[in-house]
Amino acid sequence: MQKRVILKRGKEESLLRFHPWIFSGAIATIEGAPEEGEVVEVFTHEGKFIAVGHIQVGSIAVRVLSFKQEPIDENFWLKRLTVAYELRRSLGLTDRKDHNIFRLVHGEGDNLPGLVIDVYGHTAVMQAHSVGMHCDRMAIASALQKVMGSAITGIYYKSETTLPFKADIDRGNGYIIGGPCDDTPLEYGMKMPVDWISGQKTGLFIDQRENRALLERYSKGRSVLNMFCYTGGFSLAALRGGAKLVHSVDSSARAIELTVGGVEDNFPGDKRHAAFAEDAFKYLERMDPVYDLIILDPPAFAKHKDALKHALIGYRRLNQKAMEKIQPGGILFTFSCSQVVTKDQFRMAVFTAAAQAGRSVKILYQLHQPADHPINIFHPEGEYLKGLVLQVE
């Protein structure tokens, strides 16, 4: 029996606008007893085909792969990955000697919902956020090899923490094609500390690449504080930009270890840098007001709508404390990567922080994710990274 999803009457409207998610409340019946992660065809209440996608348990019941009635086979993965690769090639990210880090697939932004692929030199790190992409991982890996050829020698699968925790699947991480290689991940000539085996995400926050380049231009002669430093990307940019001192803070001892290693690889013996494994709020509370450039790049304070209120309080508190302590004329780079926090909500939290800190603040830049993290125009939820560069008088 064909595996099909039949929508309730009138619930196809978002799909007619090419939104790639079907919520469980929109479904009338499911035919053919598909298992979680299988491909299903979706029909309107009147029996008209409208989409094909991966079915899953949860609020988002189907992630749409295509709005055409086409097979999800090797040719499908080849076409989608080729389009994604050609975009990155056109952006100048694939053939530079001084740069070999980029995002190849960004989920819904590349019409592959539930899939992320990041490239570090000759290694691709694949991450599934849906059971469907997990089930199709070997077919995707095979297609990826064909698209990228000798540019990729190893594919590391890392989805242990991103798959639905209730799914009954083998979620182990590891190389599914090839193995480790000894090339150095480079971001615009900088040796980047990347740990795709035990680090966060796929090993590096690639989405801050262009924002790190901007920060480098503002760093000359400044005292820089990099909060939530993770692997220290902003710290490296500040050092290369000519900062007179750079302090990196993260609650994770492993993150501090990676940061220190990255500084030593790029600036051996440089005495301008120091790193501290400490809670961010505690550090901000106790620190002396010596910094005139501060970066606030916290983890997502809200991963679902129920946490939104507390997240906005967190962003306000964090920014208020930084504004109270930053030197007059200082520059503040502040970010939110919480998808459920809108640009307007984040800006309001920051503006409230400025008012409560009693400081006059100007917006210099409004920041976002780079072009290799594209936003599907029909899926505004994909615009997750929001940032402001502020001057605090």
C-alpha positions as CSV (number, residue, x, y, z in Angstrom):
1,M,0.0,0.0,0.0
2,Q,1.3,3.5,-0.9
3,K,2.5,5.5,2.1
4,R,0.5,8.7,2.0
5,V,-0.5,11.6,4.3
6,I,-3.9,13.1,3.8
7,L,-4.4,16.7,5.1
8,K,-7.4,18.1,6.7
9,R,-9.6,20.4,4.6
10,G,-8.0,23.8,4.2
11,K,-4.7,22.8,5.8
12,E,-2.7,22.9,2.5
13,E,-2.5,26.7,2.5
14,S,1.0,27.0,3.9
15,L,2.2,24.3,1.4
16,L,0.8,26.3,-1.4
17,R,3.2,29.1,-0.2
18,F,6.0,26.4,-0.2
19,H,6.6,26.3,3.5
20,P,8.5,23.1,4.1
21,W,6.9,21.9,7.3
22,I,3.6,20.0,7.9
23,F,2.4,20.1,11.5
24,S,0.7,17.1,13.1
25,G,-2.5,19.1,13.6
26,A,-2.9,19.5,9.9
27,I,-3.1,15.8,9.2
28,A,-6.4,13.9,8.8
29,T,-5.1,10.4,8.1
30,I,-1.9,8.5,7.4
31,E,-2.1,5.5,5.0
32,G,0.3,2.6,4.5
33,A,1.7,2.6,8.1
34,P,5.0,4.4,7.3
35,E,7.8,4.1,9.8
36,E,9.4,7.2,11.2
37,G,11.9,8.6,8.7
38,E,10.3,7.1,5.6
39,V,9.3,9.1,2.6
40,V,5.6,9.8,2.2
41,E,3.5,11.6,-0.4
42,V,1.2,14.3,0.8
43,F,-2.3,14.9,-0.6
44,T,-5.0,17.5,0.0
45,H,-8.3,16.5,1.5
46,E,-9.6,16.4,-2.1
47,G,-6.9,13.9,-3.2
48,K,-4.6,16.3,-5.0
49,F,-0.8,15.7,-4.7
50,I,1.0,18.6,-3.0
51,A,4.3,17.4,-1.6
52,V,6.7,14.6,-0.7
53,G,8.8,14.4,2.4
54,H,10.1,12.6,5.5
55,I,7.6,11.6,8.1
56,Q,8.5,11.9,11.7
57,V,7.0,11.8,15.2
58,G,6.4,15.2,16.8
59,S,4.9,18.6,16.2
60,I,6.5,18.9,12.8
61,A,5.1,15.7,11.2
62,V,6.5,16.0,7.7
63,R,9.6,17.8,6.4
64,V,9.0,18.5,2.8
65,L,11.7,17.5,0.3
66,S,9.9,18.4,-2.9
67,F,6.7,20.0,-4.1
68,K,7.0,17.8,-7.2
69,Q,5.8,14.2,-7.4
70,E,9.3,12.8,-7.9
71,P,11.2,9.9,-6.4
72,I,13.6,10.6,-3.5
73,D,16.5,8.6,-4.9
74,E,20.2,8.9,-5.8
75,N,19.4,11.4,-8.6
76,F,17.4,13.6,-6.2
77,W,20.3,13.8,-3.7
78,L,22.8,14.5,-6.6
79,K,20.7,17.3,-7.9
80,R,20.2,19.0,-4.6
81,L,23.8,18.7,-3.5
82,T,25.1,20.0,-6.9
83,V,22.9,23.1,-6.6
84,A,24.2,23.6,-3.0
85,Y,27.8,23.2,-4.1
86,E,27.5,25.5,-7.1
87,L,26.1,28.2,-4.8
88,R,29.2,28.0,-2.5
89,R,31.5,27.9,-5.6
90,S,29.9,31.1,-6.9
91,L,30.5,32.7,-3.5
92,G,34.2,32.0,-3.8
93,L,34.3,29.6,-0.8
94,T,35.4,26.4,-2.5
95,D,38.7,27.1,-4.3
96,R,40.8,29.4,-2.1
97,K,44.2,28.4,-0.7
98,D,43.8,30.5,2.4
99,H,40.2,29.3,3.1
100,N,38.8,25.8,3.3
101,I,35.9,26.1,5.7
102,F,32.3,26.5,4.6
103,R,28.7,25.3,5.1
104,L,27.7,23.1,2.1
105,V,24.1,22.3,3.2
106,H,22.0,24.5,5.4
107,G,18.8,22.6,5.9
108,E,15.7,24.3,4.6
109,G,17.8,27.1,3.1
110,D,19.1,24.5,0.6
111,N,15.7,22.7,0.3
112,L,17.1,19.8,2.4
113,P,15.2,20.2,5.7
114,G,16.8,18.4,8.6
115,L,20.3,18.2,7.0
116,V,23.5,20.1,7.7
117,I,26.9,19.5,6.0
118,D,30.0,21.5,6.9
119,V,33.3,21.2,5.1
120,Y,36.6,21.5,6.9
121,G,39.4,21.0,4.4
122,H,39.1,17.5,3.0
123,T,36.6,16.4,5.6
124,A,32.8,16.9,5.4
125,V,30.9,16.7,8.7
126,M,27.3,15.6,8.2
127,Q,24.6,16.3,10.8
128,A,21.0,15.0,10.7
129,H,18.2,16.9,12.6
130,S,15.5,14.5,11.4
131,V,15.1,10.7,11.4
132,G,14.5,10.9,7.7
133,M,17.9,12.4,6.9
134,H,19.5,9.9,9.3
135,C,17.9,7.0,7.4
136,D,19.1,8.4,4.1
137,R,22.6,9.3,5.4
138,M,24.5,6.7,3.3
139,A,22.7,7.7,0.1
140,I,23.5,11.3,0.8
141,A,27.1,10.5,1.6
142,S,27.5,8.6,-1.7
143,A,26.0,11.5,-3.7
144,L,28.3,13.9,-1.8
145,Q,31.3,12.0,-2.9
146,K,30.2,12.2,-6.5
147,V,29.5,15.9,-6.3
148,M,32.8,16.9,-4.6
149,G,35.1,14.2,-5.9
150,S,38.7,14.4,-4.6
151,A,37.9,17.6,-2.6
152,I,36.5,15.3,0.1
153,T,38.4,12.3,1.5
154,G,36.4,11.7,4.7
155,I,32.8,12.1,5.8
156,Y,32.2,12.2,9.5
157,Y,28.6,11.6,10.7
158,K,27.7,13.6,13.9
159,S,24.1,13.4,14.9
160,E,24.1,11.8,18.3
161,T,22.8,15.0,20.0
162,T,20.6,16.4,17.2
163,L,18.3,13.6,16.4
164,P,14.9,13.3,18.3
165,F,15.8,11.7,21.6
166,K,12.8,9.3,21.5
167,A,13.6,7.9,18.1
168,D,14.4,4.2,18.1
169,I,17.6,4.4,16.0
170,D,21.3,3.7,16.2
171,R,22.6,7.3,16.6
172,G,26.4,6.7,16.9
173,N,28.9,9.2,15.6
174,G,31.8,8.3,13.4
175,Y,33.3,8.2,9.9
176,I,30.9,6.7,7.4
177,I,33.3,7.2,4.5
178,G,37.1,7.5,4.7
179,G,38.9,8.7,7.9
180,P,40.9,11.5,9.5
181,C,43.2,13.6,7.4
182,D,46.0,16.0,8.5
183,D,45.0,19.1,6.6
184,T,44.5,22.4,8.6
185,P,41.1,24.1,8.7
186,L,41.7,27.7,7.5
187,E,39.4,30.7,7.7
188,Y,40.8,33.6,5.6
189,G,44.3,32.4,6.4
190,M,43.7,31.8,10.1
191,K,44.3,28.3,11.5
192,M,41.0,27.5,13.2
193,P,40.7,25.1,16.2
194,V,38.0,22.6,15.1
195,D,36.8,19.6,17.1
196,W,34.1,17.8,15.1
197,I,34.4,14.7,17.2
198,S,33.6,16.1,20.7
199,G,32.9,19.8,20.1
200,Q,29.6,21.7,19.7
201,K,27.7,21.8,16.5
202,T,29.9,20.3,13.7
203,G,33.1,21.7,15.4
204,L,33.0,25.4,14.7
205,F,30.5,28.2,14.5
206,I,31.0,28.8,10.8
207,D,28.0,31.2,10.8
208,Q,30.1,33.9,12.5
209,R,32.8,34.0,9.8
210,E,32.0,37.3,8.3
211,N,31.3,38.9,11.7
212,R,34.7,37.8,12.9
213,A,36.2,39.5,9.8
214,L,34.3,42.7,10.7
215,L,35.5,42.5,14.3
216,E,39.1,42.3,13.2
217,R,38.7,45.7,11.6
218,Y,37.6,47.3,14.9
219,S,40.2,45.7,17.1
220,K,43.4,47.7,16.6
221,G,44.6,49.2,19.9
222,R,41.6,48.0,21.9
223,S,41.2,45.9,25.0
224,V,38.9,43.0,24.0
225,L,36.7,40.7,26.0
226,N,35.3,37.7,24.2
227,M,32.5,36.2,26.2
228,F,31.2,32.6,25.5
229,C,34.4,32.3,23.4
230,Y,34.0,28.5,22.5
231,T,37.0,27.8,20.2
232,G,38.1,31.5,20.3
233,G,37.3,32.6,16.7
234,F,36.6,36.2,17.7
235,S,39.7,36.2,19.9
236,L,41.9,35.2,17.0
237,A,40.3,37.9,14.8
238,A,41.0,40.5,17.5
239,L,44.6,39.5,17.9
240,R,45.2,39.6,14.1
241,G,43.5,43.0,14.0
242,G,46.0,44.4,16.5
243,A,44.2,44.4,19.8
244,K,46.4,45.4,22.7
245,L,44.9,42.6,24.9
246,V,42.3,39.9,24.4
247,H,40.6,38.0,27.2
248,S,38.5,34.9,26.4
249,V,35.9,33.5,28.8
250,D,33.8,30.3,28.6
251,S,32.3,28.1,31.2
252,S,33.7,25.0,29.4
253,A,37.3,24.0,30.3
254,R,37.5,22.2,26.9
255,A,36.5,25.4,25.0
256,I,39.3,27.3,26.9
257,E,41.7,24.5,25.9
258,L,40.8,24.8,22.3
259,T,41.0,28.6,22.4
260,V,44.4,28.6,24.0
261,G,45.6,26.0,21.4
262,G,44.3,28.2,18.5
263,V,46.1,31.3,19.8
264,E,49.3,29.3,20.2
265,D,49.0,27.9,16.6
266,N,48.5,31.4,15.1
267,F,50.4,33.7,17.5
268,P,52.9,31.5,19.4
269,G,54.1,33.1,22.6
270,D,51.8,36.1,22.3
271,K,51.4,37.6,25.7
272,R,48.4,39.7,24.8
273,H,45.9,36.8,25.3
274,A,44.6,35.2,28.5
275,A,41.7,32.8,28.9
276,F,39.4,32.0,31.8
277,A,37.0,29.1,32.4
278,E,34.2,30.9,34.3
279,D,30.5,31.6,34.2
280,A,29.9,34.6,32.0
281,F,27.5,36.4,34.3
282,K,29.9,36.0,37.3
283,Y,32.8,37.2,35.2
284,L,30.9,40.3,34.1
285,E,29.9,41.0,37.7
286,R,33.4,40.9,39.1
287,M,35.5,42.3,36.2
288,D,37.1,45.7,36.2
289,P,35.8,48.1,33.6
290,V,38.9,47.9,31.4
291,Y,37.5,46.7,28.1
292,D,36.5,48.9,25.1
293,L,35.4,46.1,22.8
294,I,33.2,43.3,24.1
295,I,31.7,40.3,22.2
296,L,28.6,38.6,23.6
297,D,27.9,35.5,21.6
298,P,26.0,33.2,24.0
299,P,24.4,29.8,23.2
300,A,20.7,29.8,22.4
301,F,18.9,31.0,25.5
302,A,15.6,29.7,24.0
303,K,15.3,26.6,21.9
304,H,11.5,26.5,22.0
305,K,8.7,29.1,22.5
306,D,8.0,28.1,26.1
307,A,11.5,29.5,27.0
308,L,11.1,32.8,25.2
309,K,10.2,35.0,28.2
310,H,13.2,33.8,30.2
311,A,15.5,34.1,27.2
312,L,14.6,37.7,26.7
313,I,15.3,38.4,30.3
314,G,18.7,36.7,29.9
315,Y,19.6,38.8,26.9
316,R,18.6,42.0,28.7
317,R,20.6,41.1,31.8
318,L,23.7,40.1,29.8
319,N,23.7,43.2,27.7
320,Q,23.0,45.5,30.6
321,K,25.9,44.3,32.6
322,A,28.3,44.6,29.6
323,M,27.0,48.1,28.9
324,E,27.5,49.1,32.5
325,K,31.1,47.9,32.4
326,I,32.4,48.8,28.9
327,Q,34.6,51.9,28.6
328,P,33.1,55.1,27.1
329,G,33.2,55.0,23.4
330,G,33.5,51.2,23.5
331,I,32.2,48.8,20.8
332,L,29.8,46.0,21.7
333,F,29.2,43.0,19.3
334,T,26.1,41.3,20.7
335,F,24.3,38.3,19.2
336,S,21.3,35.9,19.6
337,C,21.3,32.5,17.8
338,S,17.8,31.6,19.3
339,Q,15.5,30.8,16.4
340,V,12.4,31.6,18.4
341,V,13.7,35.1,19.3
342,T,12.8,37.6,16.5
343,K,15.0,40.4,15.4
344,D,12.6,42.9,16.9
345,Q,12.5,41.0,20.2
346,F,16.2,40.8,20.4
347,R,16.6,44.5,19.6
348,M,14.0,45.5,22.2
349,A,15.9,43.4,24.9
350,V,19.2,45.2,24.0
351,F,17.5,48.6,23.9
352,T,16.0,47.9,27.3
353,A,19.4,47.0,28.6
354,A,20.9,50.3,27.3
355,A,18.1,52.3,29.1
356,Q,18.6,50.4,32.3
357,A,22.4,50.8,32.1
358,G,21.9,54.5,31.6
359,R,24.2,54.6,28.6
360,S,23.7,56.3,25.2
361,V,24.0,53.7,22.5
362,K,24.3,53.9,18.7
363,I,23.8,51.1,16.2
364,L,26.7,50.8,13.8
365,Y,25.8,47.5,12.1
366,Q,23.0,44.9,12.0
367,L,24.5,41.5,11.6
368,H,23.2,38.1,10.4
369,Q,24.3,34.7,9.1
370,P,26.5,34.6,6.0
371,A,25.5,33.5,2.5
372,D,26.5,29.9,2.9
373,H,23.7,29.8,5.5
374,P,21.0,30.9,3.1
375,I,17.4,31.6,4.2
376,N,14.6,30.0,2.2
377,I,12.3,32.9,1.5
378,F,9.3,30.7,2.2
379,H,10.8,29.6,5.6
380,P,11.5,32.8,7.6
381,E,12.2,30.7,10.7
382,G,15.6,30.0,9.0
383,E,16.8,33.5,9.9
384,Y,18.2,32.5,13.3
385,L,21.4,34.5,13.8
386,K,20.8,38.2,14.8
387,G,23.5,40.6,15.8
388,L,24.1,44.3,16.5
389,V,27.3,46.3,16.6
390,L,26.9,49.1,19.0
391,Q,28.9,52.1,20.2
392,V,28.3,52.8,23.9
393,E,29.0,56.4,24.8
